Amino acid sequence: MADLMKFVESEFVTKKDFPEFGAGDTITVYYEIKEGEKTRTQFFKGVVIQRRGSGTTETFTIRKMSGAVGVERIFPVNMPALQKVEVNQRGKVRRARIFYFRDLTGKKAKIKERRR
C-alpha cells in the first residue's frame, strides 16, 4: 500500500521548486486568492515556526504580528495556489519547532540573523 502511495505521489503531484528554508527564517509567501471569478495575488510575510511532514503532505507554519495580535497560517508545500516563496532573512535558532516564540514580546522576540 505504501508503494502505491509513493507511485501516485511521484506521478501525479507536481513538485514545486522553492528555496530552502527552516524554522526561524523570515519568508514571504505569495499565494493566489479567488474572489468570485477574479483572482489576485496576496502575500503573507512572517517567521517560520515549524515545518512538518514529508513528501506531498509537508506543511509549514508562519507567524506574523498584525498590530498587537499574532496571526499564524499553515501552508501546504504542494498547495496549487502557492506562487512563490522568498526568503527574506535566515534566522539562527537551535530548534526545529520554535513554539516558545509565541510567548516572546519586544526585543526578546527578535531572532538573530544566521551568518554565512
ZIHU-V521069 format. One record per backbone hydrogen bond with DSSP energy under -1.0 kcal/mol. CO is the residue of the C=O (numbers start at 1). NH is the residue of the N-H. If there is no record, write none. Layout:
CO/NH
CO/NH
This chain:
1/5
2/6
3/7
4/8
5/9
6/10
7/11
8/12
9/13
16/18
22/25
25/48
26/88
26/89
27/46
28/86
29/44
30/83
30/84
31/42
33/40
35/38
38/35
40/33
42/31
44/29
46/27
47/63
48/24
49/98
50/61
52/59
54/57
58/77
59/52
60/75
61/49
62/73
63/47
64/71
66/69
69/66
71/64
73/62
75/60
76/79
79/82
81/32
84/30
86/28
89/26
90/114
98/101
99/102
100/103
105/108
106/109
107/110
112/92
